[in-house]
Amino acid sequence: MLCLTCQRVRPALSRTDYTADRARLIVSRGLCTCRVAPVQRTATQST
């Protein structure tokens, strides 16, 4: 649930992930604003 980079709460993947415990963590630690690393292209993908 916590970002390994900033130690804040990562955004939930679905609406059901938003619980009272998650809300408490967001209030106490904040919401992660780190950017997601771009997906690396593989050799099988065409350019």
Backbone bond lengths (Angstrom), bond angles and torsions (degrees), N, CA, C in turn:
res aa  C-N    CA-C-N  psi(-1)  N-CA   C-N-CA  omega(-1)  CA-C   N-CA-C  phi
1 M - - - 1.442 - - 1.521 110.57 -
2 L 1.334 118.09 -29.84 1.462 121.07 -179.86 1.525 110.85 -94.79
3 C 1.312 115.37 144.13 1.459 121.95 176.28 1.526 108.62 -70.94
4 L 1.309 117.03 134.60 1.459 120.68 179.84 1.519 112.40 -73.64
5 T 1.328 117.33 -18.51 1.459 121.52 -179.42 1.518 112.38 -85.88
6 C 1.332 117.17 -52.69 1.468 120.54 -173.64 1.526 114.02 -107.17
7 Q 1.334 117.14 -6.27 1.467 122.94 -179.97 1.527 113.58 63.60
8 R 1.317 116.69 21.80 1.464 121.85 174.65 1.517 108.81 -101.00
9 V 1.329 116.84 171.50 1.461 122.10 -177.52 1.523 109.64 -76.84
10 R 1.337 115.56 126.17 1.459 120.35 177.18 1.517 109.96 -74.04
11 P 1.327 118.28 150.87 1.463 120.54 175.90 1.525 110.85 -59.57
12 A 1.310 116.13 145.04 1.467 121.50 -179.53 1.523 110.28 -73.51
13 L 1.316 115.39 151.97 1.458 120.54 178.65 1.522 112.38 -84.41
14 S 1.341 117.04 -24.47 1.464 120.16 178.67 1.526 109.51 -143.96
15 R 1.312 115.35 166.41 1.465 120.47 -178.69 1.521 112.09 -63.68
16 T 1.325 116.95 -30.62 1.464 120.09 -178.48 1.526 112.54 -72.01
17 D 1.325 117.45 -15.37 1.466 120.91 177.79 1.524 112.39 -75.40
18 Y 1.315 117.86 -16.08 1.466 120.94 -179.79 1.525 109.02 -81.33
19 T 1.321 115.51 101.43 1.461 122.40 -178.83 1.522 109.35 -116.35
20 A 1.329 116.44 172.64 1.461 120.86 177.42 1.528 110.29 -62.64
21 D 1.324 117.40 -38.17 1.470 120.26 178.37 1.525 111.22 -63.81
22 R 1.322 116.52 -41.75 1.467 120.03 177.98 1.525 110.41 -64.22
23 A 1.317 116.93 -40.45 1.468 120.65 178.81 1.521 110.86 -61.87
24 R 1.321 117.00 -41.83 1.474 120.45 177.97 1.526 111.20 -61.63
25 L 1.329 115.88 -42.46 1.466 119.41 178.09 1.523 111.66 -64.57
26 I 1.324 116.90 -39.94 1.469 120.05 178.73 1.519 110.38 -62.72
27 V 1.331 117.06 -41.26 1.465 120.58 179.23 1.528 110.90 -66.35
28 S 1.335 116.82 -41.07 1.465 119.57 -176.01 1.529 113.09 -81.04
29 R 1.349 118.41 -36.65 1.462 121.23 -175.15 1.522 113.58 -107.60
30 G 1.326 117.32 -26.10 1.454 121.18 -176.41 1.519 110.93 97.76
31 L 1.312 115.85 168.24 1.459 122.62 -178.41 1.523 108.96 -98.60
32 C 1.305 116.85 135.67 1.465 122.94 -179.79 1.527 110.13 -62.47
33 T 1.320 115.75 134.30 1.463 121.04 176.07 1.526 110.48 -121.50
34 C 1.346 116.58 14.33 1.465 120.38 177.66 1.517 109.29 -64.25
35 R 1.296 115.45 146.19 1.457 119.66 177.14 1.510 109.19 -81.91
36 V 1.302 115.98 143.74 1.457 121.38 176.85 1.521 107.65 -76.08
37 A 1.324 116.96 135.86 1.462 121.07 178.70 1.522 109.57 -63.00
38 P 1.326 117.28 137.51 1.470 119.13 179.20 1.522 110.78 -64.52
39 V 1.313 115.66 149.15 1.457 121.19 179.00 1.520 107.96 -70.27
40 Q 1.326 115.68 128.47 1.453 119.31 -179.90 1.522 110.32 -76.72
41 R 1.301 115.61 140.67 1.452 120.23 179.82 1.522 108.79 -80.04
42 T 1.301 115.37 142.64 1.460 120.31 177.66 1.510 110.26 -101.61
43 A 1.316 116.15 167.98 1.463 121.28 -178.89 1.517 111.89 -66.12
44 T 1.332 117.77 -21.21 1.466 119.97 -177.97 1.527 112.56 -81.64
45 Q 1.328 117.37 -14.49 1.459 119.78 178.75 1.515 109.77 -81.70
46 S 1.305 116.69 140.87 1.461 120.10 178.16 1.514 109.85 -85.32
47 T 1.329 116.46 155.03 1.465 120.67 -178.64 1.495 111.46 -103.02
